[in-house]
Amino acid sequence: MDMTPAQWVYLAGLASLIIVMVARKNVVVPAIAATFLTAVTFTGSVPGGLSSVFRASLVAASELFNIFLIIALVTAMLAALKAIGAEHRMVAPFRRLMVNGPIAYVVLFVVTYVFALFFWPTPTLALIAAILLPAAIRAGLSPMGGAIAIAIAGQGMALASDYVIGVAPSLSASGANVSADRIADRALVLSWVVGIVALAMSYVMTVRRRRPSLATAAEHSPEMSASMPRRAELATAGVAAGGGSGGTSEQLGHALATKQPPREALEDGGAAPIDAVLDDDPADQRGQDWRAKLFAVLVPVSFGALLVYMLLGRFTNLVSVDDGAGASLVGGLAALLLLAVAVTSDGVRSLESCAEHVVDGLTFAFKAMGVVIPIAGFVFIGISDFSGRIMGLAEDATAPGFLFDAIGSVQEHIPNNPIVIMFAVLLAGMTVGLDGSGWAGLPLTGSLSEALSPHAGVDTATLAAIAQNGASWTGGGTLVIWSSLIAVATFCGVSVVDLARKLFLPVVTGLVVSTVVAAIIW
């Protein structure tokens, strides 16, 4: 089958997006231009092309607004917790577990992963660096070892699956036309494989061989470590403002991490001991210590119970959970917790403070996810389920699927080996992740996964999960130094170049192993 001009234009636009992502530039301009040219070529109408640009973004926004809303609600809840000092108290008890370097390495990894699943990595990073990292270093873990554990757990494992909040699976599903829950389940397993391999290799290759020197121990003493979040503000803000293609994944949390000055920083810019910060923080001074303690327990317990409920609904018949209901459950719980925090801490003023937090959350959500809308619009114009609406075709007209038609026209040249196609999808995910955001290209890789699935003989959700892991581990903050890895390195006081170099082989090996595991079990 010969390719039509519209198919060639769409593929050229797709190639331009990938090239711009690799070059770490913003992809909004090529996405809009490619949408316009594809529509004009297919319809033969310039006014139709102009309308298609608008409708493409409108369709994408309507399909993805649930993601915007959950980001806004979770962000608002975190801001409310931060206002009463509860976020610090949630992680402080884990300091007592760090009795030596190896145990500190594991504790940092586990705590970072669990908290990053629920609150995203960057807000978690600020807490870990202020509370747990100094204790880990005193226990015998090097700063580089701490940075490796934090990056693998948060910027890698938690971000690659995004299992609880579900933004990444929803983005992948928007292009793959399959259930986000199915993608999330597979992405979770693959992220575990990558994380375990990377964690073990990094320990053998780097952590075990490094011991903190006296100078390093002095640098990371409690008095100095209290100012670590302050030192990282500029680096974190820089990642949030730049972020390659405009940023998605980690920028969801960057604003929270930098919105307010760290509570550890004194008015004169000096540092205070960590223990003093915990024992005499602003929340205590306002008489809200009991509220901070209450919600430091209530919030993790509530989200933990919700996770258990969701897992029971997915894997047993004990409870009934609708497909894709995870995001709405998380969003609803975050909204109720936001309300509880605001009412108990602000009283009558909670009517205003709660609304302020929601508005701030929506602002953060649109800043972080706005770049995805035109990209998703371009992807959707290549999918027959959306292209008719975007280009204003008659209801009885056959809507084109440019990407699938193009792949079908070269079907005889595509290898039918599922292993080859799995690794090709992994490479595609890692390529779009080079922009430094990790999630901007997920609708694209999801669409590619659906198109290649029949030739591979592999479930679309599996291919989408492989691509999602590749994109997230690469751009989310473990392999490229222009990502949120900058914030990890700065918080931990290590070179971002050295950190990326030490993570490269373990993470890439983990991605390869996970793809082989996917081929075996699915």
C-alpha positions as CSV (number, residue, x, y, z in Angstrom):
1,M,0.0,0.0,0.0
2,D,1.4,3.4,-1.1
3,M,1.5,6.1,1.5
4,T,-0.6,9.2,1.1
5,P,0.8,12.8,1.3
6,A,-0.9,13.3,4.7
7,Q,0.8,10.2,6.1
8,W,4.2,11.4,4.9
9,V,3.5,14.8,6.5
10,Y,2.4,13.2,9.8
11,L,5.5,11.0,9.9
12,A,7.7,14.0,9.1
13,G,6.1,15.9,12.0
14,L,6.6,12.9,14.2
15,A,10.3,12.8,13.3
16,S,10.6,16.6,14.0
17,L,9.2,16.1,17.5
18,I,11.7,13.4,18.3
19,I,14.6,15.5,16.9
20,V,13.6,18.5,18.9
21,M,13.2,16.4,22.1
22,V,16.7,14.9,21.6
23,A,18.0,18.5,21.2
24,R,16.3,19.4,24.5
25,K,14.2,22.2,23.0
26,N,10.5,23.0,23.5
27,V,8.3,20.8,21.3
28,V,5.2,23.0,21.4
29,V,6.0,24.8,18.1
30,P,6.7,21.7,16.0
31,A,3.7,19.9,17.5
32,I,1.3,22.8,16.5
33,A,3.0,23.2,13.1
34,A,2.8,19.4,12.4
35,T,-0.9,19.4,13.4
36,F,-1.7,22.2,11.0
37,L,0.2,20.8,8.1
38,T,-1.2,17.3,8.5
39,A,-4.8,18.7,8.6
40,V,-4.3,21.0,5.6
41,T,-2.7,18.2,3.6
42,F,-5.6,15.8,4.4
43,T,-8.5,18.2,4.1
44,G,-7.1,20.5,1.4
45,S,-8.4,23.5,3.4
46,V,-6.3,26.1,5.2
47,P,-9.3,27.3,7.3
48,G,-9.8,23.6,8.2
49,G,-6.2,23.3,9.2
50,L,-6.5,26.4,11.5
51,S,-9.6,24.9,13.1
52,S,-7.9,21.6,13.5
53,V,-5.1,23.1,15.5
54,F,-7.6,24.5,18.0
55,R,-9.8,21.3,18.1
56,A,-6.7,19.1,18.6
57,S,-5.8,20.9,21.8
58,L,-9.4,21.0,22.9
59,V,-9.8,17.2,22.4
60,A,-6.5,16.6,24.2
61,A,-7.4,18.8,27.1
62,S,-10.8,17.1,27.5
63,E,-9.1,13.7,27.5
64,L,-6.4,14.7,29.9
65,F,-8.2,17.1,32.3
66,N,-8.6,14.3,34.9
67,I,-4.8,14.3,35.1
68,F,-4.7,18.1,35.7
69,L,-7.3,17.8,38.4
70,I,-5.6,15.1,40.4
71,I,-2.3,17.0,40.2
72,A,-4.0,20.1,41.5
73,L,-5.7,18.3,44.4
74,V,-2.6,16.4,45.5
75,T,-0.5,19.6,45.2
76,A,-3.0,21.5,47.3
77,M,-3.0,18.8,50.0
78,L,0.8,18.9,50.2
79,A,0.8,22.7,50.5
80,A,-1.6,22.4,53.4
81,L,0.5,19.8,55.1
82,K,3.6,22.0,54.6
83,A,1.8,25.0,56.2
84,I,1.5,23.1,59.5
85,G,4.8,21.3,59.4
86,A,3.4,17.8,59.1
87,E,5.5,16.8,56.1
88,H,8.7,16.8,58.2
89,R,7.2,14.7,61.0
90,M,6.2,12.0,58.5
91,V,9.8,11.0,57.7
92,A,11.6,11.9,61.0
93,P,11.0,8.5,62.7
94,F,12.9,6.6,60.1
95,R,16.2,8.3,61.2
96,R,16.4,5.8,64.1
97,L,16.7,2.8,61.7
98,M,20.0,4.0,60.3
99,V,22.6,2.1,62.3
100,N,25.3,1.6,59.6
101,G,26.0,2.4,56.0
102,P,24.4,-0.6,54.2
103,I,21.2,-0.3,56.3
104,A,21.1,3.4,55.7
105,Y,21.4,2.8,52.0
106,V,18.3,0.5,52.1
107,V,16.3,2.7,54.4
108,L,16.9,5.8,52.2
109,F,15.8,3.7,49.2
110,V,12.7,2.3,50.7
111,V,11.5,5.5,52.4
112,T,12.1,7.6,49.3
113,Y,10.2,5.1,47.1
114,V,7.2,4.8,49.4
115,F,6.8,8.6,49.9
116,A,7.6,9.4,46.2
117,L,4.8,7.0,45.1
118,F,2.2,9.1,47.0
119,F,3.7,12.6,46.9
120,W,6.1,12.6,43.8
121,P,9.8,12.5,44.1
122,T,10.8,16.2,44.4
123,P,8.7,17.1,47.4
124,T,10.0,13.9,48.9
125,L,13.5,14.8,48.0
126,A,13.4,18.0,50.1
127,L,12.3,16.0,53.2
128,I,14.8,13.2,52.7
129,A,17.7,15.6,52.3
130,A,16.8,17.6,55.4
131,I,15.9,14.7,57.7
132,L,17.3,11.3,56.6
133,L,20.4,12.0,54.5
134,P,22.4,13.6,57.4
135,A,21.6,10.6,59.6
136,A,22.6,8.2,56.8
137,I,25.9,9.9,56.4
138,R,26.6,9.8,60.1
139,A,25.8,6.0,60.0
140,G,28.6,5.6,57.4
141,L,26.9,6.1,54.0
142,S,28.7,8.4,51.6
143,P,26.9,11.3,50.0
144,M,27.2,9.7,46.6
145,G,25.6,6.5,48.0
146,G,22.8,8.6,49.4
147,A,22.3,10.3,46.1
148,I,22.2,7.0,44.2
149,A,19.7,5.5,46.6
150,I,17.4,8.6,46.4
151,A,17.7,8.9,42.6
152,I,16.9,5.2,41.9
153,A,14.0,5.1,44.3
154,G,12.3,8.4,43.5
155,Q,13.4,9.7,40.1
156,G,13.5,6.1,38.8
157,M,11.2,3.5,40.3
158,A,8.5,5.7,41.7
159,L,8.3,7.9,38.6
160,A,8.5,5.1,36.1
161,S,5.3,3.4,37.4
162,D,3.5,6.4,39.1
163,Y,1.3,3.6,40.3
164,V,-0.7,5.4,43.0
165,I,-1.4,8.8,41.4
166,G,-1.4,7.4,37.9
167,V,-0.4,10.4,35.8
168,A,2.2,8.6,33.7
169,P,-0.1,5.5,32.9
170,S,-2.9,7.9,32.0
171,L,-0.6,9.7,29.5
172,S,0.5,6.4,28.0
173,A,-3.1,5.1,27.8
174,S,-4.2,8.3,26.0
175,G,-2.2,7.3,23.0
176,A,-2.3,3.5,23.4
177,N,-6.1,3.3,23.7
178,V,-5.9,0.7,26.4
179,S,-6.7,0.8,30.2
180,A,-4.3,2.9,32.2
181,D,-4.6,0.3,35.0
182,R,-3.2,-2.4,32.7
183,I,-0.2,-0.2,31.8
184,A,0.3,0.7,35.4
185,D,0.4,-2.9,36.6
186,R,3.0,-3.8,34.0
187,A,5.0,-0.6,34.5
188,L,5.1,-1.3,38.2
189,V,6.6,-4.8,37.8
190,L,9.1,-3.5,35.2
191,S,10.1,-0.6,37.4
192,W,10.8,-3.0,40.3
193,V,13.1,-5.1,38.0
194,V,15.0,-2.0,36.9
195,G,15.2,-0.6,40.4
196,I,16.4,-3.9,42.0
197,V,19.1,-4.4,39.4
198,A,20.2,-0.8,39.5
199,L,20.3,-0.7,43.3
200,A,22.3,-3.9,43.6
201,M,24.8,-3.0,40.9
202,S,25.2,0.5,42.2
203,Y,26.0,-0.9,45.7
204,V,28.6,-3.3,44.4
205,M,30.2,-0.8,41.9
206,T,30.1,2.4,44.0
207,V,28.5,2.4,47.4
208,R,30.5,-0.4,49.0
209,R,33.8,1.1,47.8
210,R,33.2,4.6,49.1
211,R,33.5,5.7,52.7
212,P,32.8,9.3,53.8
213,S,36.0,11.1,54.8
214,L,36.3,13.2,57.9
215,A,36.0,16.3,55.7
216,T,32.8,14.9,54.2
217,A,31.4,14.0,57.6
218,A,32.0,17.5,58.8
219,E,30.4,19.0,55.8
220,H,27.3,17.0,56.3
221,S,27.1,17.5,60.1
222,P,23.6,18.4,61.4
223,E,24.5,22.1,61.5
224,M,25.5,22.1,57.8
225,S,22.9,19.7,56.6
226,A,20.1,21.8,57.8
227,S,20.9,24.3,55.0
228,M,21.0,21.7,52.3
229,P,17.5,22.3,50.9
230,R,18.3,26.0,50.8
231,R,21.4,25.3,48.7
232,A,19.4,23.3,46.2
233,E,16.6,25.9,45.7
234,L,18.2,27.5,42.6
235,A,19.0,24.1,41.1
236,T,15.5,22.8,41.6
237,A,13.9,26.0,40.3
238,G,16.2,25.9,37.3
239,V,15.0,22.4,36.4
240,A,11.4,23.5,36.9
241,A,11.9,26.6,34.7
242,G,13.8,24.8,32.0
243,G,13.2,21.1,31.6
244,G,13.8,20.6,28.0
245,S,10.5,20.3,26.3
246,G,8.8,22.4,28.9
247,G,8.7,19.8,31.5
248,T,6.1,17.4,32.9
249,S,7.0,14.7,35.3
250,E,9.2,16.2,37.9
251,Q,8.0,19.8,37.4
252,L,4.8,18.6,39.1
253,G,6.7,18.6,42.3
254,H,9.4,21.3,41.8
255,A,7.1,24.2,42.5
256,L,6.2,22.7,45.9
257,A,9.8,22.1,46.7
258,T,10.7,25.7,46.1
259,K,7.5,27.6,46.7
260,Q,8.4,28.5,50.3
261,P,11.8,28.9,51.9
262,P,12.8,25.8,53.8
263,R,11.8,25.9,57.5
264,E,15.3,25.0,58.4
265,A,16.7,28.3,57.1
266,L,16.9,31.1,59.6
267,E,16.1,34.7,58.8
268,D,19.7,35.6,58.5
269,G,20.4,32.8,56.1
270,G,22.2,30.7,58.7
271,A,21.6,27.1,59.5
272,A,20.0,25.4,62.6
273,P,20.5,21.9,63.8
274,I,18.0,19.4,62.4
275,D,16.8,18.3,65.9
276,A,16.2,22.0,66.8
277,V,14.2,22.4,63.7
278,L,12.0,19.5,64.5
279,D,11.6,20.4,68.1
280,D,11.0,24.1,67.6
281,D,9.4,24.7,64.2
282,P,6.9,27.3,63.2
283,A,4.0,24.9,63.5
284,D,4.9,24.4,67.2
285,Q,5.2,28.1,67.8
286,R,1.7,28.6,66.4
287,G,0.3,26.0,68.8
288,Q,-0.3,23.5,66.0
289,D,2.1,20.8,67.1
290,W,-0.8,18.3,67.8
291,R,-2.2,18.9,64.3
292,A,1.2,18.3,62.7
293,K,1.5,15.0,64.6
294,L,-2.0,14.0,63.8
295,F,-1.8,14.5,60.1
296,A,1.8,13.1,59.9
297,V,0.1,9.8,60.9
298,L,-3.3,10.2,59.3
299,V,-2.1,11.1,55.8
300,P,0.2,8.1,55.3
301,V,-2.3,5.7,56.9
302,S,-5.1,7.0,54.7
303,F,-3.1,6.6,51.5
304,G,-1.8,3.3,52.6
305,A,-5.4,2.0,53.2
306,L,-6.4,3.4,49.9
307,L,-3.6,1.5,48.2
308,V,-4.6,-1.7,49.8
309,Y,-8.2,-1.2,48.7
310,M,-7.1,-0.5,45.1
311,L,-4.9,-3.6,45.1
312,L,-7.8,-5.7,46.5
313,G,-10.0,-4.4,43.8
314,R,-7.5,-5.2,41.0
315,F,-6.4,-8.6,42.1
316,T,-9.2,-10.1,44.1
317,N,-13.0,-10.2,44.2
318,L,-13.3,-8.9,47.8
319,V,-14.1,-5.3,46.7
320,S,-15.2,-3.8,43.4
321,V,-13.1,-1.1,41.9
322,D,-13.9,0.2,38.5
323,D,-11.2,0.3,35.8
324,G,-9.4,3.6,36.0
325,A,-10.9,4.6,39.3
326,G,-7.6,4.9,41.0
327,A,-7.0,8.5,40.0
328,S,-10.4,9.6,41.2
329,L,-10.0,7.8,44.5
330,V,-6.6,9.4,45.1
331,G,-8.0,12.8,44.1
332,G,-11.0,12.5,46.3
333,L,-9.0,11.4,49.3
334,A,-6.5,14.3,48.7
335,A,-9.4,16.8,48.6
336,L,-10.9,15.5,51.9
337,L,-7.5,15.5,53.6
338,L,-6.9,19.1,52.3
339,L,-10.3,20.1,53.8
340,A,-9.5,18.4,57.1
341,V,-6.1,20.1,57.4
342,A,-7.5,23.5,56.5
343,V,-10.4,23.3,58.9
344,T,-8.4,22.1,61.9
345,S,-5.5,24.5,61.3
346,D,-7.2,27.6,60.0
347,G,-10.7,27.5,61.5
348,V,-13.0,30.0,59.9
349,R,-10.3,31.1,57.5
350,S,-10.3,27.6,56.1
351,L,-12.9,28.8,53.6
352,E,-10.2,31.0,52.1
353,S,-7.1,29.0,52.7
354,C,-8.6,25.8,51.2
355,A,-9.6,27.7,48.0
356,E,-6.1,29.3,47.8
357,H,-4.4,25.9,48.0
358,V,-6.7,24.6,45.2
359,V,-6.0,27.6,43.0
360,D,-2.3,27.2,43.6
361,G,-2.6,23.5,42.7
362,L,-4.4,24.2,39.5
363,T,-1.7,26.8,38.6
364,F,1.1,24.3,39.2
365,A,-0.8,21.6,37.2
366,F,-1.3,23.8,34.2
367,K,2.3,25.0,34.3
368,A,3.6,21.4,34.5
369,M,1.2,19.8,32.1
370,G,0.3,22.5,29.7
371,V,3.1,21.5,27.3
372,V,1.5,18.1,26.9
373,I,-1.7,19.4,25.4
374,P,-0.4,20.4,21.9
375,I,1.8,17.3,21.9
376,A,-1.1,15.0,22.7
377,G,-3.2,16.9,20.1
378,F,-0.7,16.1,17.4
379,V,-0.6,12.4,18.5
380,F,-4.5,12.3,18.5
381,I,-4.8,13.5,15.0
382,G,-3.0,10.4,13.9
383,I,-5.5,8.1,15.8
384,S,-8.7,7.3,14.1
385,D,-10.7,7.6,17.3
386,F,-9.9,11.3,17.5
387,S,-8.9,12.5,14.0
388,G,-12.4,12.8,12.7
389,R,-13.4,15.2,15.5
390,I,-10.2,17.2,15.2
391,M,-10.5,17.8,11.5
392,G,-14.2,18.3,11.6
393,L,-15.1,15.3,9.3
394,A,-18.7,14.2,8.8
395,E,-19.9,11.6,11.2
396,D,-20.3,9.0,8.5
397,A,-16.8,9.7,7.1
398,T,-13.9,7.3,7.7
399,A,-11.5,8.9,10.1
400,P,-7.8,8.4,9.2
401,G,-5.2,6.8,11.4
402,F,-2.1,8.3,9.9
403,L,0.4,6.5,12.2
404,F,-1.3,3.1,11.9
405,D,-1.8,3.4,8.2
406,A,1.9,4.3,7.7
407,I,3.1,1.4,9.7
408,G,0.7,-0.9,7.9
409,S,2.1,0.3,4.5
410,V,5.6,-0.9,5.6
411,Q,4.4,-3.9,7.4
412,E,6.5,-6.3,5.3
413,H,9.7,-4.5,6.4
414,I,8.9,-4.7,10.1
415,P,10.4,-7.7,11.9
416,N,7.8,-10.0,13.5
417,N,10.2,-10.8,16.3
418,P,8.6,-9.6,19.6
419,I,12.0,-9.2,21.3
420,V,13.2,-6.8,18.5
421,I,10.1,-4.7,18.7
422,M,10.2,-4.6,22.5
423,F,13.7,-3.3,22.4
424,A,12.7,-0.9,19.6
425,V,9.9,0.5,21.8
426,L,12.3,0.8,24.8
427,L,14.8,2.7,22.6
428,A,11.9,5.0,21.5
429,G,11.0,5.7,25.1
430,M,14.5,6.5,26.1
431,T,14.8,8.8,23.0
432,V,11.8,10.9,23.9
433,G,13.0,10.9,27.5
434,L,16.2,12.7,26.5
435,D,14.3,16.0,26.6
436,G,14.8,15.9,30.4
437,S,11.1,15.7,31.4
438,G,10.3,12.1,31.0
439,W,6.6,12.2,30.4
440,A,6.1,14.7,27.5
441,G,6.4,12.0,24.9
442,L,4.2,9.3,26.6
443,P,1.1,9.9,24.4
444,L,3.4,9.4,21.4
445,T,5.0,6.2,22.7
446,G,1.6,4.9,23.7
447,S,0.3,5.4,20.2
448,L,3.4,3.8,18.7
449,S,2.9,0.8,21.0
450,E,-0.6,0.3,19.8
451,A,0.5,0.5,16.2
452,L,3.4,-2.0,16.6
453,S,1.5,-4.4,18.9
454,P,-0.1,-6.5,16.1
455,H,3.3,-7.0,14.4
456,A,5.0,-7.9,17.7
457,G,2.3,-10.3,18.9
458,V,2.6,-8.5,22.3
459,D,-0.1,-6.8,24.3
460,T,-0.2,-3.1,23.7
461,A,-0.1,-2.4,27.5
462,T,3.2,-4.3,27.8
463,L,4.8,-2.3,25.0
464,A,3.5,1.0,26.5
465,A,4.8,0.0,29.9
466,I,8.3,-0.7,28.4
467,A,8.3,2.7,26.7
468,Q,7.1,4.4,29.8
469,N,9.9,2.9,31.8
470,G,12.4,3.9,29.2
471,A,11.2,7.5,29.1
472,S,10.8,7.9,32.8
473,W,14.1,6.4,33.9
474,T,15.9,8.5,31.2
475,G,14.3,11.9,31.5
476,G,12.7,11.6,34.9
477,G,16.1,12.0,36.6
478,T,18.6,9.2,36.5
479,L,20.4,9.3,33.1
480,V,20.5,12.9,31.8
481,I,22.0,15.7,33.8
482,W,19.6,18.4,32.5
483,S,16.7,16.7,34.4
484,S,15.7,16.7,38.0
485,L,18.9,14.8,38.7
486,I,20.4,18.2,39.2
487,A,18.3,18.7,42.3
488,V,19.2,15.3,43.7
489,A,22.9,16.0,43.2
490,T,22.7,19.5,44.7
491,F,20.7,18.4,47.7
492,C,23.2,15.6,48.4
493,G,26.3,17.7,47.7
494,V,27.8,15.7,44.9
495,S,28.6,16.3,41.2
496,V,25.7,15.7,38.9
497,V,28.0,14.5,36.2
498,D,29.6,12.0,38.5
499,L,26.1,10.9,39.7
500,A,24.8,10.4,36.2
501,R,28.0,8.5,35.2
502,K,27.6,6.1,38.1
503,L,23.9,5.5,37.4
504,F,24.3,4.9,33.7
505,L,25.4,1.3,33.6
506,P,23.2,0.0,36.4
507,V,20.1,1.8,35.1
508,V,20.6,0.8,31.5
509,T,21.3,-2.8,32.5
510,G,18.1,-2.8,34.5
511,L,16.1,-1.5,31.6
512,V,17.5,-4.3,29.4
513,V,16.8,-6.9,32.0
514,S,13.3,-5.6,32.5
515,T,12.6,-5.8,28.8
516,V,13.7,-9.5,28.7
517,V,11.6,-10.2,31.8
518,A,8.6,-8.6,30.0
519,A,9.2,-10.9,27.0
520,I,9.3,-13.9,29.2
521,I,6.3,-13.2,31.5
522,W,4.0,-11.4,29.0
